[in-house]
Amino acid sequence: MFRTTLYYLDKVLSFFEEWTLFLTVFAALIGLFVTVVTRYTITYTMTWPEEFVRQVIMYTTFIGCSVAVKNRALIRIDALPNLIKPLAKPLDFVNHAGVAAFSIFVTYYGIKLLKMQIMTGQVTTVMKIPQSILYGVLPLMGVLMFLRLVQVVFEDITGKPVSPK
């Protein structure tokens, strides 16, 4: 039952992550293309694409954290588990505990920052996008990372993948 729930959760999260990353990177590519074309054809530099691309890079980085947890692509030191094989599993769970603590921390403080941005009503300099929209990705990233971590821990405990690759 729990594995089935994780399977459908994996499908939904994968769909969201893949399409979000695709669309945002594609939009950034178009923004950069517009900047380059206008700079070299009519010698006019627009400022909004640069701000837009900067915001998109931050957004894709935060959403990409969830994908990194799913693909087990987080940075870690693996010298000790390679030298002493019996320590590999326990150290994996120490790593999982660190990721869980980080995701809870980012969710908690992301919500606090989001509330502060909503109260102050700040907007970006050029495009006038509310900062609260941009800060909303922090709690989203924390929740996505935690959900992906639950899937990874389940796979480590059972030895069975949540979804067929």
DSSP file (Angstrom, degrees, kcal/mol; ACC not computed):
  #  RESIDUE AA STRUCTURE BP1 BP2  ACC     N-H-->O    O-->H-N    N-H-->O    O-->H-N    TCO  KAPPA ALPHA  PHI   PSI    X-CA   Y-CA   Z-CA
    1    1 A M     >        0   0    0      0, 0.0     4,-2.1     0, 0.0     5,-0.1   0.000 360.0 360.0 360.0 -49.1    0.0    0.0    0.0
    2    2 A F  H  >  +     0   0    0      1,-0.2     4,-2.5     2,-0.2     5,-0.2   0.888 360.0  52.7 -65.8 -38.9    2.7    2.5    1.0
    3    3 A R  H  > S+     0   0    0      2,-0.2     4,-2.2     1,-0.2    -1,-0.2   0.890 108.4  50.9 -63.7 -39.0    4.8    1.5   -2.0
    4    4 A T  H  > S+     0   0    0      2,-0.2     4,-2.3     1,-0.2     5,-0.2   0.908 109.9  49.7 -64.5 -42.3    1.9    2.1   -4.3
    5    5 A T  H  X S+     0   0    0     -4,-2.1     4,-2.4     1,-0.2    -2,-0.2   0.927 112.0  47.8 -61.5 -44.6    1.4    5.6   -2.8
    6    6 A L  H  X S+     0   0    0     -4,-2.5     4,-2.5     1,-0.2    -1,-0.2   0.853 108.6  56.2 -64.4 -34.1    5.1    6.3   -3.2
    7    7 A Y  H  X S+     0   0    0     -4,-2.2     4,-1.9     2,-0.2    -2,-0.2   0.945 111.4  41.1 -62.6 -48.9    4.8    5.1   -6.8
    8    8 A Y  H  X S+     0   0    0     -4,-2.3     4,-2.3     2,-0.2    -2,-0.2   0.864 113.8  53.6 -69.4 -35.1    2.0    7.5   -7.7
    9    9 A L  H  X S+     0   0    0     -4,-2.4     4,-2.9    -5,-0.2     5,-0.3   0.906 107.7  51.9 -62.2 -41.1    3.7   10.3   -5.8
   10   10 A D  H  X S+     0   0    0     -4,-2.5     4,-2.6     1,-0.2     5,-0.2   0.903 109.0  49.9 -61.5 -42.2    6.8    9.7   -7.8
   11   11 A K  H  X S+     0   0    0     -4,-1.9     4,-2.1     2,-0.2    -2,-0.2   0.924 113.8  44.7 -63.3 -44.5    4.9    9.9  -11.1
   12   12 A V  H  X S+     0   0    0     -4,-2.3     4,-2.5     2,-0.2    -2,-0.2   0.938 116.5  45.1 -65.9 -47.5    3.3   13.2  -10.0
   13   13 A L  H  X S+     0   0    0     -4,-2.9     4,-3.2     2,-0.2     5,-0.2   0.899 112.5  51.3 -65.2 -40.4    6.5   14.8   -8.7
   14   14 A S  H  X S+     0   0    0     -4,-2.6     4,-2.8    -5,-0.3     5,-0.3   0.922 110.6  48.9 -62.4 -43.5    8.5   13.6  -11.7
   15   15 A F  H  X S+     0   0    0     -4,-2.1     4,-2.2    -5,-0.2     5,-0.3   0.947 114.8  45.0 -59.4 -49.0    5.9   15.1  -14.1
   16   16 A F  H  X S+     0   0    0     -4,-2.5     4,-2.4     1,-0.2     5,-0.2   0.938 116.7  44.7 -61.2 -48.5    6.0   18.4  -12.1
   17   17 A E  H  X S+     0   0    0     -4,-3.2     4,-2.6     2,-0.2     5,-0.3   0.936 115.0  46.2 -64.5 -47.7    9.8   18.6  -11.9
   18   18 A E  H  X S+     0   0    0     -4,-2.8     4,-2.4    -5,-0.2    -1,-0.2   0.927 117.7  41.5 -64.4 -45.5   10.6   17.6  -15.4
   19   19 A W  H  X S+     0   0    0     -4,-2.2     4,-2.7    -5,-0.3     5,-0.3   0.880 114.9  51.2 -71.7 -37.1    8.0   20.0  -17.0
   20   20 A T  H  X S+     0   0    0     -4,-2.4     4,-2.4    -5,-0.3     5,-0.3   0.947 113.8  44.2 -63.2 -47.3    8.8   22.8  -14.7
   21   21 A L  H  X S+     0   0    0     -4,-2.6     4,-2.2    -5,-0.2     5,-0.3   0.913 114.9  49.1 -64.7 -41.8   12.5   22.6  -15.3
   22   22 A F  H  X S+     0   0    0     -4,-2.4     4,-2.4    -5,-0.3    -2,-0.2   0.954 114.5  43.8 -61.4 -50.5   12.0   22.2  -19.1
   23   23 A L  H  X S+     0   0    0     -4,-2.7     4,-2.3     1,-0.2    -2,-0.2   0.887 115.2  47.5 -66.8 -39.5    9.7   25.2  -19.4
   24   24 A T  H  X S+     0   0    0     -4,-2.4     4,-2.2    -5,-0.3    -1,-0.2   0.919 113.9  46.2 -70.3 -41.7   11.7   27.5  -17.1
   25   25 A V  H  X S+     0   0    0     -4,-2.2     4,-2.3    -5,-0.3    -2,-0.2   0.902 113.3  50.6 -66.2 -38.9   15.0   26.7  -18.9
   26   26 A F  H  X S+     0   0    0     -4,-2.4     4,-2.1    -5,-0.3    -2,-0.2   0.908 110.2  49.4 -63.6 -41.9   13.3   27.1  -22.3
   27   27 A A  H  X S+     0   0    0     -4,-2.3     4,-2.3     2,-0.2    -2,-0.2   0.890 110.8  50.0 -64.4 -39.2   11.9   30.5  -21.2
   28   28 A A  H  X S+     0   0    0     -4,-2.2     4,-2.7     2,-0.2     5,-0.2   0.893 108.3  53.5 -65.6 -39.0   15.4   31.6  -20.0
   29   29 A L  H  X S+     0   0    0     -4,-2.3     4,-2.3     2,-0.2    -2,-0.2   0.914 109.8  47.3 -61.3 -43.4   16.9   30.5  -23.3
   30   30 A I  H  X S+     0   0    0     -4,-2.1     4,-2.6     2,-0.2    -2,-0.2   0.911 111.2  51.9 -64.7 -42.1   14.3   32.7  -25.2
   31   31 A G  H  X S+     0   0    0     -4,-2.3     4,-1.9     1,-0.2    -2,-0.2   0.919 111.9  45.4 -60.5 -44.5   15.1   35.6  -22.8
   32   32 A L  H  X S+     0   0    0     -4,-2.7     4,-2.5     2,-0.2    -1,-0.2   0.886 111.2  53.5 -66.5 -38.1   18.8   35.3  -23.5
   33   33 A F  H  X S+     0   0    0     -4,-2.3     4,-2.7    -5,-0.2     5,-0.2   0.924 108.4  49.5 -61.6 -44.9   18.2   34.9  -27.2
   34   34 A V  H  X S+     0   0    0     -4,-2.6     4,-2.5     1,-0.2     5,-0.3   0.906 111.1  50.6 -60.3 -42.3   16.2   38.2  -27.2
   35   35 A T  H  X S+     0   0    0     -4,-1.9     4,-2.2     2,-0.2    -2,-0.2   0.934 112.6  44.9 -61.7 -47.4   18.9   40.0  -25.3
   36   36 A V  H  X S+     0   0    0     -4,-2.5     4,-2.2     2,-0.2     5,-0.2   0.921 113.8  49.4 -65.2 -44.1   21.7   38.8  -27.7
   37   37 A V  H  X S+     0   0    0     -4,-2.7     4,-1.9     1,-0.2     5,-0.5   0.937 114.6  43.5 -62.5 -46.8   19.7   39.6  -30.8
   38   38 A T  H  X S+     0   0    0     -4,-2.5     6,-2.0    -5,-0.2     4,-1.0   0.860 112.7  53.4 -68.9 -32.8   18.7   43.1  -29.7
   39   39 A R  H  < S+     0   0    0     -4,-2.2     4,-0.2    -5,-0.3    -1,-0.2   0.901 119.2  32.1 -67.4 -40.0   22.2   43.9  -28.4
   40   40 A Y  H  < S+     0   0    0     -4,-2.2    -2,-0.2    -5,-0.2    -1,-0.2   0.602 124.3  41.1 -98.6 -11.6   23.9   43.0  -31.7
   41   41 A T  H  < S+     0   0    0     -4,-1.9    -3,-0.2    -5,-0.2    -2,-0.1   0.848 134.2  12.7-100.4 -45.9   21.3   44.0  -34.3
   42   42 A I  S  < S-     0   0    0     -4,-1.0    -3,-0.1    -5,-0.5    -2,-0.1   0.253  95.6-123.6-115.2  12.8   19.9   47.2  -33.0
   43   43 A T        +     0   0    0     -4,-0.2     2,-0.4    -6,-0.2    -4,-0.2   0.853  68.6 129.6  45.5  45.9   22.6   47.9  -30.4
   44   44 A Y        -     0   0    0     -6,-2.0     2,-0.6    -9,-0.1    -2,-0.2  -0.996  46.6-152.4-127.8 127.4   19.9   48.2  -27.6
   45   45 A T        -     0   0    0     -2,-0.4     2,-0.3    -6,-0.1   -10,-0.1  -0.883   7.5-153.4-104.0 120.5   20.3   46.3  -24.4
   46   46 A M        -     0   0    0     -2,-0.6     4,-0.3   -11,-0.1    -7,-0.1  -0.675   3.2-157.4 -88.0 146.2   17.1   45.3  -22.6
   47   47 A T  S  > S+     0   0    0     -2,-0.3     4,-1.6     2,-0.1     3,-0.3   0.749  78.9  71.3 -95.2 -26.3   17.3   44.9  -18.8
   48   48 A W  H  > S+     0   0    0      1,-0.2     4,-2.7     2,-0.2     5,-0.2   0.871  92.8  55.5 -64.9 -37.0   14.3   42.7  -18.2
   49   49 A P  H  > S+     0   0    0      0, 0.0     4,-2.8     0, 0.0    -1,-0.2   0.890 106.4  52.1 -64.1 -33.8   15.7   39.5  -19.8
   50   50 A E  H  > S+     0   0    0     -4,-0.3     4,-2.0    -3,-0.3    -2,-0.2   0.926 112.7  43.9 -66.0 -43.1   18.7   39.6  -17.5
   51   51 A E  H  X S+     0   0    0     -4,-1.6     4,-2.2     2,-0.2    -1,-0.2   0.913 114.1  51.5 -65.1 -41.9   16.6   39.9  -14.4
   52   52 A F  H  X S+     0   0    0     -4,-2.7     4,-2.4     1,-0.2    -2,-0.2   0.927 110.1  47.9 -60.6 -46.6   14.3   37.2  -15.7
   53   53 A V  H  X S+     0   0    0     -4,-2.8     4,-2.5     1,-0.2    -1,-0.2   0.892 109.5  53.9 -64.0 -39.4   17.1   34.7  -16.4
   54   54 A R  H  X S+     0   0    0     -4,-2.0     4,-1.7    -5,-0.2    -1,-0.2   0.918 111.2  45.2 -60.5 -43.6   18.6   35.4  -13.0
   55   55 A Q  H  X S+     0   0    0     -4,-2.2     4,-2.4     1,-0.2    -2,-0.2   0.889 112.4  51.6 -67.5 -39.0   15.3   34.5  -11.3
   56   56 A V  H  X S+     0   0    0     -4,-2.4     4,-3.0     2,-0.2     5,-0.3   0.888 106.5  53.8 -66.2 -38.8   14.8   31.4  -13.5
   57   57 A I  H  X S+     0   0    0     -4,-2.5     4,-1.9     2,-0.2    -1,-0.2   0.916 110.3  47.0 -62.6 -42.1   18.3   30.2  -12.6
   58   58 A M  H  X S+     0   0    0     -4,-1.7     4,-2.2     2,-0.2    -2,-0.2   0.936 113.2  49.1 -63.8 -44.6   17.5   30.4   -8.9
   59   59 A Y  H  X S+     0   0    0     -4,-2.4     4,-2.5     1,-0.2     5,-0.3   0.933 112.0  47.2 -60.9 -47.3   14.1   28.7   -9.4
   60   60 A T  H  X S+     0   0    0     -4,-3.0     4,-2.2     1,-0.2    -1,-0.2   0.846 109.6  55.0 -66.5 -32.1   15.6   25.8  -11.4
   61   61 A T  H  X S+     0   0    0     -4,-1.9     4,-0.9    -5,-0.3    -1,-0.2   0.937 110.8  44.4 -63.9 -45.4   18.4   25.4   -8.9
   62   62 A F  H >X S+     0   0    0     -4,-2.2     4,-0.6     1,-0.2     3,-0.6   0.910 116.1  45.1 -68.9 -41.6   15.9   25.0   -6.0
   63   63 A I  H >X S+     0   0    0     -4,-2.5     4,-1.1     1,-0.2     3,-0.8   0.863 107.1  61.5 -68.4 -33.4   13.6   22.6   -7.9
   64   64 A G  H 3X S+     0   0    0     -4,-2.2     4,-2.4    -5,-0.3    -1,-0.2   0.735  89.6  69.9 -64.1 -22.5   16.7   20.7   -9.1
   65   65 A C  H <X S+     0   0    0     -4,-0.9     4,-1.8    -3,-0.6    -1,-0.2   0.895  97.8  50.5 -60.7 -39.3   17.5   19.9   -5.5
   66   66 A S  H <X S+     0   0    0     -3,-0.8     4,-2.1    -4,-0.6    -1,-0.2   0.903 109.9  49.3 -64.7 -41.6   14.5   17.6   -5.4
   67   67 A V  H  X S+     0   0    0     -4,-1.1     4,-2.5     1,-0.2    -2,-0.2   0.882 107.8  55.3 -65.0 -37.9   15.7   15.9   -8.6
   68   68 A A  H  <>S+     0   0    0     -4,-2.4     5,-3.0     2,-0.2     6,-0.4   0.884 107.2  49.3 -63.5 -38.4   19.1   15.5   -7.1
   69   69 A V  H ><5S+     0   0    0     -4,-1.8     3,-1.0     3,-0.2    -1,-0.2   0.933 111.5  49.5 -65.0 -44.3   17.6   13.7   -4.0
   70   70 A K  H 3<5S+     0   0    0     -4,-2.1    -2,-0.2     1,-0.3    -1,-0.2   0.913 116.0  41.7 -60.3 -43.5   15.6   11.4   -6.3
   71   71 A N  T 3<5S-     0   0    0     -4,-2.5    -1,-0.3    -5,-0.1    -2,-0.2   0.390 109.3-122.1 -86.8   3.9   18.7   10.5   -8.4
   72   72 A R  T < 5 +     0   0    0     -3,-1.0    -3,-0.2    -4,-0.4    -4,-0.1   0.904  69.2 137.0  55.9  44.6   21.0   10.2   -5.4
   73   73 A A      < +     0   0    0     -5,-3.0    -4,-0.2    -6,-0.2    -1,-0.1   0.093  21.9 128.2-109.7  20.2   23.2   12.9   -6.9
   74   74 A L        -     0   0    0     -6,-0.4     2,-0.3    -5,-0.1    -9,-0.0  -0.435  68.8 -98.6 -75.0 152.9   23.8   15.0   -3.7
   75   75 A I        +     0   0    0     -2,-0.1     2,-0.3     2,-0.0    -1,-0.1  -0.533  58.1 151.0 -72.0 132.6   27.4   15.8   -2.8
   76   76 A R        -     0   0    0     -2,-0.3     2,-0.6    -3,-0.1    19,-0.0  -0.985  48.0-111.0-157.7 158.0   28.8   13.5   -0.2
   77   77 A I        +     0   0    0     -2,-0.3     3,-0.1     1,-0.1    -2,-0.0  -0.818  31.8 174.7 -93.2 122.0   32.2   12.1    0.9
   78   78 A D     >  +     0   0    0     -2,-0.6     4,-1.4     1,-0.1     5,-0.1   0.151  47.7 103.2-116.4  20.3   32.3    8.4    0.2
   79   79 A A  H  > S+     0   0    0      2,-0.2     4,-1.9     1,-0.2     5,-0.2   0.938  83.5  48.2 -66.9 -46.1   35.9    7.6    1.1
   80   80 A L  H  > S+     0   0    0      1,-0.2     4,-2.8     2,-0.2     7,-0.2   0.927 111.4  48.2 -64.2 -46.6   35.0    6.0    4.5
   81   81 A P  H  4 S+     0   0    0      0, 0.0     7,-0.3     0, 0.0    -1,-0.2   0.839 112.0  51.6 -62.8 -29.5   32.2    3.8    3.1
   82   82 A N  H  < S+     0   0    0     -4,-1.4     3,-0.3     1,-0.2    -2,-0.2   0.844 114.5  42.1 -73.7 -32.4   34.5    2.6    0.3
   83   83 A L  H  < S+     0   0    0     -4,-1.9     2,-0.6     1,-0.3    -3,-0.2   0.895 125.1  33.0 -79.1 -40.7   37.2    1.7    2.7
   84   84 A I  S >< S-     0   0    0     -4,-2.8     3,-1.6    -5,-0.2     4,-0.3  -0.862  71.0-170.0-121.1  94.3   35.0    0.0    5.3
   85   85 A K  G >  S+     0   0    0     -2,-0.6     3,-1.8    -3,-0.3     4,-0.4   0.818  80.3  62.2 -58.8 -37.6   32.1   -1.6    3.5
   86   86 A P  G 3  S+     0   0    0      0, 0.0    -1,-0.3     0, 0.0     3,-0.2   0.734 100.1  57.5 -63.4 -17.8   30.0   -2.4    6.6
   87   87 A L  G <> S+     0   0    0     -3,-1.6     4,-2.3    -7,-0.2     5,-0.2   0.545  82.3  88.6 -86.1  -6.3   29.7    1.3    7.3
   88   88 A A  H <> S+     0   0    0     -3,-1.8     4,-1.8    -4,-0.3    -1,-0.2   0.941  89.5  42.4 -60.5 -51.6   28.1    2.1    4.0
   89   89 A K  H  > S+     0   0    0     -4,-0.4     4,-1.8     2,-0.2    -1,-0.2   0.941 115.3  47.7 -63.7 -49.5   24.5    1.6    5.0
   90   90 A P  H  > S+     0   0    0      0, 0.0     4,-1.6     0, 0.0    -1,-0.2   0.898 112.6  50.0 -60.1 -37.6   24.7    3.3    8.3
   91   91 A L  H  X S+     0   0    0     -4,-2.3     4,-2.3     1,-0.2    -2,-0.2   0.833 105.0  58.0 -70.4 -30.2   26.5    6.3    6.8
   92   92 A D  H  X S+     0   0    0     -4,-1.8     4,-2.4    -5,-0.2    -1,-0.2   0.914 107.2  47.9 -60.5 -41.7   23.8    6.4    4.1
   93   93 A F  H  X S+     0   0    0     -4,-1.8     4,-2.1     2,-0.2    -2,-0.2   0.819 108.4  53.6 -71.7 -29.9   21.2    6.9    6.8
   94   94 A V  H  X S+     0   0    0     -4,-1.6     4,-2.0     2,-0.2    -1,-0.2   0.912 110.1  48.7 -64.9 -42.0   23.3    9.6    8.5
   95   95 A N  H  X S+     0   0    0     -4,-2.3     4,-2.2     1,-0.2    -2,-0.2   0.913 110.0  51.2 -62.0 -43.0   23.4   11.3    5.1
   96   96 A H  H  X S+     0   0    0     -4,-2.4     4,-2.6     1,-0.2    -1,-0.2   0.884 107.6  53.0 -61.7 -38.9   19.6   10.9    4.9
   97   97 A A  H  X S+     0   0    0     -4,-2.1     4,-2.5     1,-0.2    -1,-0.2   0.892 108.5  50.4 -64.7 -38.4   19.2   12.4    8.3
   98   98 A G  H  X S+     0   0    0     -4,-2.0     4,-2.3     2,-0.2    -2,-0.2   0.906 111.3  47.6 -64.7 -41.7   21.2   15.4    7.2
   99   99 A V  H  X S+     0   0    0     -4,-2.2     4,-2.7     2,-0.2    -2,-0.2   0.895 111.7  51.1 -66.0 -39.9   19.1   15.9    4.1
  100  100 A A  H  X S+     0   0    0     -4,-2.6     4,-2.3     2,-0.2     5,-0.2   0.932 110.9  47.9 -62.9 -44.9   15.9   15.6    6.2
  101  101 A A  H  X S+     0   0    0     -4,-2.5     4,-2.5     1,-0.2    -2,-0.2   0.913 113.2  48.8 -62.0 -42.2   17.2   18.2    8.7
  102  102 A F  H  X S+     0   0    0     -4,-2.3     4,-2.8     2,-0.2     5,-0.2   0.919 111.2  48.8 -64.1 -43.7   18.1   20.5    5.8
  103  103 A S  H  X S+     0   0    0     -4,-2.7     4,-2.1     2,-0.2    -1,-0.2   0.889 113.0  47.2 -66.9 -37.5   14.7   20.1    4.1
  104  104 A I  H  X S+     0   0    0     -4,-2.3     4,-2.7    -5,-0.2    -1,-0.2   0.916 112.9  50.1 -66.7 -42.4   12.9   20.8    7.3
  105  105 A F  H  X S+     0   0    0     -4,-2.5     4,-2.7    -5,-0.2     5,-0.4   0.934 112.5  46.1 -59.2 -48.8   15.1   23.8    8.0
  106  106 A V  H  X S+     0   0    0     -4,-2.8     4,-2.0     1,-0.2    -1,-0.2   0.881 113.7  49.3 -65.4 -38.4   14.5   25.2    4.4
  107  107 A T  H  X S+     0   0    0     -4,-2.1     4,-2.0    -5,-0.2    -2,-0.2   0.951 114.1  44.9 -65.0 -48.2   10.8   24.6    4.7
  108  108 A Y  H  X S+     0   0    0     -4,-2.7     4,-1.7     1,-0.2    -2,-0.2   0.959 121.3  36.4 -61.5 -54.0   10.4   26.3    8.1
  109  109 A Y  H  X S+     0   0    0     -4,-2.7     4,-2.5     1,-0.2    -1,-0.2   0.782 112.7  59.9 -74.9 -25.0   12.6   29.3    7.3
  110  110 A G  H  X S+     0   0    0     -4,-2.0     4,-2.4    -5,-0.4    -1,-0.2   0.896 105.7  48.6 -64.9 -39.7   11.3   29.5    3.8
  111  111 A I  H  X S+     0   0    0     -4,-2.0     4,-2.5     2,-0.2    -2,-0.2   0.900 111.1  50.6 -65.7 -40.5    7.8   29.9    5.1
  112  112 A K  H  X S+     0   0    0     -4,-1.7     4,-2.0     2,-0.2    -2,-0.2   0.923 113.0  45.5 -63.2 -43.5    9.0   32.7    7.5
  113  113 A L  H  X S+     0   0    0     -4,-2.5     4,-2.4     2,-0.2    -2,-0.2   0.892 111.4  52.9 -66.3 -39.0   10.7   34.5    4.6
  114  114 A L  H  X S+     0   0    0     -4,-2.4     4,-2.3     2,-0.2    -2,-0.2   0.923 109.0  49.1 -62.4 -44.7    7.7   34.1    2.4
  115  115 A K  H  X S+     0   0    0     -4,-2.5     4,-2.4     1,-0.2    -1,-0.2   0.904 110.9  50.8 -60.7 -41.0    5.4   35.6    5.1
  116  116 A M  H  X S+     0   0    0     -4,-2.0     4,-2.4     1,-0.2     5,-0.2   0.904 110.1  49.1 -64.7 -40.6    7.9   38.5    5.5
  117  117 A Q  H  X>S+     0   0    0     -4,-2.4     4,-2.1     1,-0.2     5,-0.6   0.872 110.6  50.7 -67.2 -36.1    7.9   39.1    1.7
  118  118 A I  H  <5S+     0   0    0     -4,-2.3    -2,-0.2     2,-0.2    -1,-0.2   0.913 112.0  47.9 -65.9 -41.6    4.1   39.1    1.6
  119  119 A M  H  <5S+     0   0    0     -4,-2.4    -2,-0.2     1,-0.2    -1,-0.2   0.898 117.2  40.8 -65.9 -41.0    3.9   41.6    4.5
  120  120 A T  H  <5S-     0   0    0     -4,-2.4    -1,-0.2    -5,-0.2    -2,-0.2   0.776  93.0-145.8 -82.5 -25.4    6.5   44.0    3.0
  121  121 A G  T  <5 +     0   0    0     -4,-2.1    -3,-0.1    -5,-0.2    -4,-0.1   0.795  30.3 175.7  68.6  28.4    5.2   43.7   -0.6
  122  122 A Q      < -     0   0    0     -5,-0.6     9,-2.8     8,-0.1    10,-0.5  -0.324  10.2-163.4 -67.7 149.9    8.6   44.0   -2.2
  123  123 A V  B     -A  130   0A   0      7,-0.3    -1,-0.0     8,-0.1     5,-0.0  -0.878  27.7 -90.5-128.8 162.1    8.9   43.6   -6.0
  124  124 A T     >  -     0   0    0      5,-2.1     4,-0.6    -2,-0.3    -1,-0.0  -0.302  40.7-113.3 -69.7 160.8   11.8   43.0   -8.3
  125  125 A T  T  4 S+     0   0    0      2,-0.1    -1,-0.1     1,-0.1    -2,-0.0   0.929 101.0  14.9 -65.1 -51.5   13.6   46.0   -9.7
  126  126 A V  T  4 S+     0   0    0    -79,-0.1   -78,-0.1     1,-0.1    -1,-0.1   0.905 131.8  37.1 -95.7 -48.5   12.8   45.8  -13.4
  127  127 A M  T  4 S-     0   0    0    -79,-0.1    -2,-0.1   -80,-0.1    -1,-0.1   0.606  90.9-135.2 -86.9 -11.6    9.9   43.4  -14.0
  128  128 A K     <  +     0   0    0     -4,-0.6    -3,-0.1     1,-0.2    -1,-0.0   0.834  43.3 162.6  60.1  35.2    8.0   44.3  -10.8
  129  129 A I        -     0   0    0      1,-0.1    -5,-2.1     2,-0.0    -1,-0.2  -0.705  48.3-104.6 -81.0 133.2    7.4   40.7   -9.9
  130  130 A P  B >>  -A  123   0A   0      0, 0.0     3,-1.3     0, 0.0     4,-1.0  -0.377  20.3-137.7 -59.9 131.6    6.3   40.3   -6.3
  131  131 A Q  H 3> S+     0   0    0     -9,-2.8     4,-2.8     1,-0.3     5,-0.2   0.774  99.9  70.9 -61.0 -25.3    9.2   38.8   -4.3
  132  132 A S  H 3> S+     0   0    0    -10,-0.5     4,-1.1   -15,-0.3    -1,-0.3   0.851  94.2  54.0 -62.9 -32.6    6.8   36.6   -2.5
  133  133 A I  H <4 S+     0   0    0     -3,-1.3     4,-0.3     2,-0.2    -1,-0.2   0.912 112.1  44.1 -65.2 -41.1    6.4   34.6   -5.7
  134  134 A L  H >< S+     0   0    0     -4,-1.0     3,-1.1     1,-0.2    -2,-0.2   0.886 113.4  49.3 -72.0 -38.7   10.1   34.1   -5.9
  135  135 A Y  H >< S+     0   0    0     -4,-2.8     3,-1.3     1,-0.2    -1,-0.2   0.671  93.6  77.9 -74.9 -15.6   10.5   33.2   -2.2
  136  136 A G  T 3X S+     0   0    0     -4,-1.1     4,-1.2     1,-0.3    -1,-0.2   0.693  80.0  69.7 -65.3 -17.7    7.7   30.7   -2.5
  137  137 A V  H <> S+     0   0    0     -3,-1.1     4,-2.7    -4,-0.3    -1,-0.3   0.754  86.5  68.3 -72.9 -22.5   10.1   28.3   -4.1
  138  138 A L  H <> S+     0   0    0     -3,-1.3     4,-2.2     2,-0.2    -1,-0.2   0.970 104.5  37.3 -64.8 -54.6   11.9   27.8   -0.8
  139  139 A P  H  > S+     0   0    0      0, 0.0     4,-2.4     0, 0.0     5,-0.2   0.881 116.6  55.4 -65.0 -32.6    9.2   26.0    1.1
  140  140 A L  H  X S+     0   0    0     -4,-1.2     4,-2.6     1,-0.2    -2,-0.2   0.932 108.2  48.1 -61.2 -44.8    8.3   24.2   -2.1
  141  141 A M  H  X S+     0   0    0     -4,-2.7     4,-2.9     1,-0.2     5,-0.2   0.913 110.6  51.3 -61.9 -43.4   11.8   22.9   -2.4
  142  142 A G  H  X S+     0   0    0     -4,-2.2     4,-2.1     2,-0.2    -1,-0.2   0.916 112.6  45.0 -61.7 -43.4   11.9   21.8    1.2
  143  143 A V  H  X S+     0   0    0     -4,-2.4     4,-2.6     2,-0.2     5,-0.2   0.925 114.1  48.9 -66.6 -44.5    8.7   19.8    0.9
  144  144 A L  H  X S+     0   0    0     -4,-2.6     4,-2.5     1,-0.2     5,-0.2   0.917 111.7  49.6 -62.3 -42.7    9.7   18.3   -2.5
  145  145 A M  H  X S+     0   0    0     -4,-2.9     4,-2.3    -5,-0.2    -1,-0.2   0.915 111.4  49.0 -61.8 -42.1   13.1   17.3   -1.1
  146  146 A F  H  X S+     0   0    0     -4,-2.1     4,-2.1    -5,-0.2    -2,-0.2   0.916 111.3  49.0 -65.8 -42.1   11.5   15.7    2.0
  147  147 A L  H  X S+     0   0    0     -4,-2.6     4,-1.6     1,-0.2    -1,-0.2   0.916 112.9  47.8 -63.3 -42.0    9.0   13.7   -0.1
  148  148 A R  H  X S+     0   0    0     -4,-2.5     4,-2.3     1,-0.2    -1,-0.2   0.872 108.9  54.7 -65.1 -35.8   11.8   12.5   -2.4
  149  149 A L  H  X S+     0   0    0     -4,-2.3     4,-2.9     2,-0.2     5,-0.2   0.888 103.2  55.1 -65.8 -38.2   13.9   11.6    0.7
  150  150 A V  H  X S+     0   0    0     -4,-2.1     4,-2.3     1,-0.2    -1,-0.2   0.916 109.4  48.4 -58.7 -42.3   11.0    9.4    2.0
  151  151 A Q  H  X S+     0   0    0     -4,-1.6     4,-2.3     2,-0.2    -2,-0.2   0.924 112.1  47.9 -63.7 -44.1   11.1    7.6   -1.3
  152  152 A V  H  X S+     0   0    0     -4,-2.3     4,-2.4     2,-0.2    -2,-0.2   0.911 112.2  48.7 -65.4 -42.5   14.9    7.1   -1.2
  153  153 A V  H  X S+     0   0    0     -4,-2.9     4,-2.5     2,-0.2     5,-0.2   0.907 110.2  52.3 -64.4 -40.6   14.8    5.8    2.4
  154  154 A F  H  X S+     0   0    0     -4,-2.3     4,-2.7    -5,-0.2     5,-0.4   0.923 110.3  48.4 -59.7 -44.0   12.0    3.4    1.5
  155  155 A E  H  X S+     0   0    0     -4,-2.3     4,-2.3     1,-0.2    -2,-0.2   0.898 111.7  49.8 -63.4 -40.0   14.1    2.1   -1.4
  156  156 A D  H  < S+     0   0    0     -4,-2.4    -2,-0.2     2,-0.2    -1,-0.2   0.882 114.7  43.8 -66.6 -37.7   17.1    1.7    0.9
  157  157 A I  H  < S+     0   0    0     -4,-2.5    -2,-0.2    -5,-0.2    -1,-0.2   0.933 124.9  31.7 -73.7 -46.1   15.1   -0.1    3.6
  158  158 A T  H  < S-     0   0    0     -4,-2.7    -2,-0.2    -5,-0.2    -3,-0.2   0.762  93.4-135.8 -84.7 -25.2   13.2   -2.5    1.3
  159  159 A G  S  < S+     0   0    0     -4,-2.3    -3,-0.1    -5,-0.4    -4,-0.1   0.546  70.6 110.0  79.5   5.9   15.8   -2.8   -1.4
  160  160 A K  S    S-     0   0    0     -6,-0.3    -1,-0.3    -5,-0.2    -2,-0.2  -0.927  72.2-115.6-115.8 138.4   13.1   -2.4   -4.1
  161  161 A P        -     0   0    0      0, 0.0    -9,-0.1     0, 0.0   -10,-0.0  -0.402  13.1-136.8 -69.5 148.8   12.7    0.7   -6.3
  162  162 A V  S    S+     0   0    0      1,-0.2  -155,-0.1   -11,-0.1  -152,-0.1   0.911  91.4  18.0 -68.7 -43.1    9.6    2.8   -5.9
  163  163 A S  S    S-     0   0    0   -153,-0.1    -1,-0.2  -157,-0.0     2,-0.2  -0.979  90.3-105.9-130.2 144.1    9.2    3.1   -9.6
  164  164 A P              0   0    0      0, 0.0    -2,-0.0     0, 0.0     0, 0.0  -0.457 360.0 360.0 -67.0 137.5   10.7    1.0  -12.4
  165  165 A K              0   0    0     -2,-0.2     0, 0.0     0, 0.0     0, 0.0   0.448 360.0 360.0 -83.0 360.0   13.5    2.9  -14.2
